[in-house]
Amino acid sequence: MLVDGSVTPVDFFVTAPQEADLYIIRLSFIIVDQNMTLNQFGNIAALTNGVRLFYTDELGEVDIAESLQTNFDFIRLCSGLPGVGDGTSAFIAFNVSGNSEGIIPVLDLKDTFGFRWGLELRNGSMQKVVLTIRDDITGIDAMNVIVYGFLRLEDQSLPKV
């Protein structure tokens, strides 16, 4: 996800496949850079426009986080989970990639927003979860997101409710 979205924002997204409903349970973020602190993004200055996380469907868009500008913004979004380190190194994991530190917050959509099975993306729909990079983040070592969840295949023998 190391892109320059400062002029043209760059979207990364997950959609449901055509043949199954997708339930998203967790988003696991990682931001890696050397000598990072919580008030920066990686080890660069706090972002101007920030990273936007939202859900979209046929009716429009719903922001989950409108402007994530610092490492701490990601940690706060994820309720401080998992809590690693302490004192001045709180929430920072060391030697994540070579000598670079990282933050590794995990957003549990199921628990945070009260979804029974996770955030549902219905098969064949326009629904998706989108992370938009709106600044130049090419100066950090790494950033990515792993999406955890499961597929539910529709049982053709049962009537739709």
Secondary structure, 3 states (H helix, E strand, C coil): CCCECCCCCEEEEEECCCCEEEEEEEEEEEEEECCCCCCCECCECCCCCCEEEEEEECCEEEEEEEEECCHHHHHHHCCCCCCCCCHHHCCCEEEEECCEEEECCEEEHHHHHCCCCCEEECCCCCCEEEEEECCECCCCCEEEEEEEEEEEECCCCCCCC
